Amino acid sequence: MTKKELISIFQVSFYIIVMVYVLILYKFNFEFSKVNILIILKWYPVSLFIALVVFYLKKSEWIMECTQ
């Protein structure tokens, strides 16, 4: 895994967390006092894991196509 690929995985997982935060804010009519960012950040490792799995699945699919 190259440094560029690792950075893209972190960017995608951060993007997932930001989108979840925006959706939760939307649900609470953008009242920041009702949404605790620390609870959302607790799920960052899960989003990182999901991004990593998707990245590896996509990469393995690309490798399979190249070898055929």
Steps between C-alpha positions, in 0.01 A plus 500: 500500500641834401489820701257654250257209540516523878429873491201442272361241744523752785336766285208275411445395861513865611250586226266228630513644853435854372198383299360316802543818707317706236216247484461501877504879504231498232288268713524744792439811283866601516494567873861443598417484869302177451779315316810378681795471263690268735235230468527519121881491510477183706392327177805617301680162531194330352494734202875453458456121499217521245706724272795261531288195412344675200843612383641147519197351325530753221874444471465121496230525232732714289785249545273212399404684179864567414606138542232360268 
